[in-house]
Amino acid sequence: MELSKYFKSIIDQDKCAVVICNLEHEIVYMNPAAVMRYAKRGGQGLVGKSLLDCHNSQSVEGIKKVVSWFAESTEHNMIYTFRNEKENKDVYMVALRDDDGSLIGYYEKHEYRDMETAGLYDFDR
């Protein structure tokens, strides 16, 4: 059984933007929410481009520092990077690792803190 299609489906169904990068900071995948969120910056056209080109110099320095920290230890896998009060969310960078634990990339994880408005098991939504 190939698990990759299941993992892709999980990411594609996420309401939050997910942008996956390799260790050269190249954007290798954007889920549909990310394509929509970053449509004004190029949307799907950003795949294959450097994530670093989308950030200011202070953010670029921070991204590189986090990736170096991820590389230091297999225990270094997630770090809190930003609080966005306007959108009521916390932002994290998350390490992506191969089966042997080697670092292969990273992604940014957004966690919104708004309470769910749907009813429990609301099938009509």
C-alpha positions as CSV (number, residue, x, y, z in Angstrom):
1,M,0.0,0.0,0.0
2,E,1.4,3.4,-1.0
3,L,0.9,5.8,1.9
4,S,1.9,8.9,-0.1
5,K,-1.6,9.4,-1.6
6,Y,-3.1,9.3,1.8
7,F,-0.7,11.9,3.2
8,K,-1.3,14.1,0.1
9,S,-5.0,13.8,0.7
10,I,-4.6,14.9,4.3
11,I,-2.6,18.0,3.3
12,D,-5.0,18.8,0.5
13,Q,-8.0,18.8,2.8
14,D,-6.4,21.1,5.4
15,K,-8.1,24.5,5.5
16,C,-4.7,26.0,6.4
17,A,-2.1,26.9,3.9
18,V,0.7,24.3,3.6
19,V,3.8,25.2,1.7
20,I,6.4,22.4,1.6
21,C,10.1,23.3,0.9
22,N,13.2,21.2,0.3
23,L,16.6,22.1,2.0
24,E,17.4,24.5,-0.9
25,H,14.3,26.5,0.2
26,E,12.6,25.6,-3.1
27,I,8.8,25.3,-2.9
28,V,8.1,21.8,-3.9
29,Y,4.3,21.7,-3.0
30,M,1.5,24.0,-2.1
31,N,-1.9,22.6,-1.0
32,P,-5.1,24.2,-2.5
33,A,-5.5,26.5,0.6
34,A,-1.9,27.8,0.0
35,V,-2.5,28.3,-3.7
36,M,-5.6,30.4,-2.9
37,R,-3.9,32.3,0.0
38,Y,-0.9,33.3,-2.1
39,A,-2.7,33.8,-5.4
40,K,-1.7,37.5,-5.5
41,R,1.9,36.5,-5.2
42,G,1.8,33.9,-7.9
43,G,-0.2,31.0,-6.4
44,Q,0.6,27.7,-8.1
45,G,3.3,29.5,-10.1
46,L,5.4,29.7,-6.9
47,V,6.1,26.0,-7.0
48,G,9.7,25.5,-8.1
49,K,10.7,29.0,-6.9
50,S,12.7,29.9,-3.7
51,L,10.7,30.6,-0.6
52,L,13.4,33.0,0.4
53,D,12.4,35.3,-2.5
54,C,9.0,35.7,-0.8
55,H,10.4,37.1,2.5
56,N,12.3,40.1,3.8
57,S,15.9,39.8,4.9
58,Q,15.0,39.4,8.6
59,S,12.6,36.5,7.8
60,V,15.2,34.9,5.5
61,E,17.7,35.0,8.3
62,G,15.2,33.4,10.7
63,I,14.2,30.6,8.2
64,K,17.9,29.7,7.7
65,K,18.5,29.7,11.4
66,V,15.6,27.4,12.0
67,V,16.6,24.9,9.3
68,S,20.2,24.8,10.8
69,W,18.6,24.1,14.2
70,F,16.5,21.3,12.6
71,A,19.7,19.8,11.2
72,E,21.5,19.8,14.6
73,S,19.3,17.0,16.0
74,T,16.5,14.6,15.1
75,E,14.8,15.9,18.3
76,H,14.5,19.4,16.8
77,N,11.3,19.1,14.8
78,M,9.0,22.1,15.4
79,I,9.4,25.6,16.6
80,Y,7.0,28.5,17.2
81,T,7.9,31.4,14.9
82,F,5.1,33.9,14.8
83,R,1.8,35.1,16.4
84,N,-0.7,36.7,14.0
85,E,-3.3,38.5,16.2
86,K,-5.3,39.8,13.2
87,E,-6.0,36.2,12.1
88,N,-5.9,34.7,15.6
89,K,-3.3,32.2,14.7
90,D,0.1,30.8,15.8
91,V,2.7,29.9,13.2
92,Y,5.3,27.1,13.5
93,M,8.0,25.7,11.3
94,V,8.1,21.9,11.1
95,A,10.9,19.7,10.0
96,L,10.3,17.0,7.4
97,R,12.5,13.9,7.8
98,D,13.2,10.8,5.8
99,D,12.7,7.3,7.3
100,D,16.2,7.3,8.7
101,G,15.6,10.7,10.4
102,S,17.7,12.8,8.0
103,L,16.3,16.2,7.3
104,I,14.8,16.5,3.9
105,G,12.8,19.8,4.1
106,Y,10.3,21.8,6.1
107,Y,7.0,23.4,6.1
108,E,5.1,26.2,7.9
109,K,2.1,25.2,10.1
110,H,-0.6,27.6,10.8
111,E,-2.9,26.9,13.8
112,Y,-6.0,29.1,14.0
113,R,-7.4,29.6,17.4
114,D,-11.0,30.5,16.5
115,M,-13.7,28.3,18.0
116,E,-15.4,26.0,15.5
117,T,-18.8,27.3,14.4
118,A,-20.2,24.1,12.9
119,G,-22.4,21.9,15.0
120,L,-21.1,18.4,16.0
121,Y,-21.6,16.0,13.0
122,D,-23.3,18.7,11.0
123,F,-23.7,16.8,7.7
124,D,-25.7,19.5,6.1
125,R,-22.8,22.0,6.2
